[in-house]
Amino acid sequence: MMTDDMDDIKIEYSPLCSEVTREGITVDIQIYSDGNFGWILEVEDEAGTSTLWDEPFFTDQAALDEAMRTIDEEGISTFIRPPESDLH
């Protein structure tokens, strides 16, 4: 009998996950363990489109700090993607 290894994976989310609202835009900051002592940072916009950092962070706090730095320096709208129909 074959088993699906994906069923055994448990994602460990950081307690620092949060929603941030600025300029009338809300994003969901998701921080979760990479399983190798690192933390993955993903920011999801209201439409469900994700921005995922390429490299893991050493701590979940460092990941949150990077998300907030990006929002503060580049604006929350940096995470908003236009609908695909607007790309053509």
Secondary structure, 3 states (H helix, E strand, C coil): CCCCHHHHCCCCECCCCEEEEECCEEEEEEEEECCCCCEEEEEECCCCCEEECCCCECCHHHHHHHHHHHHHHHCHHHHCCCCHHHCC
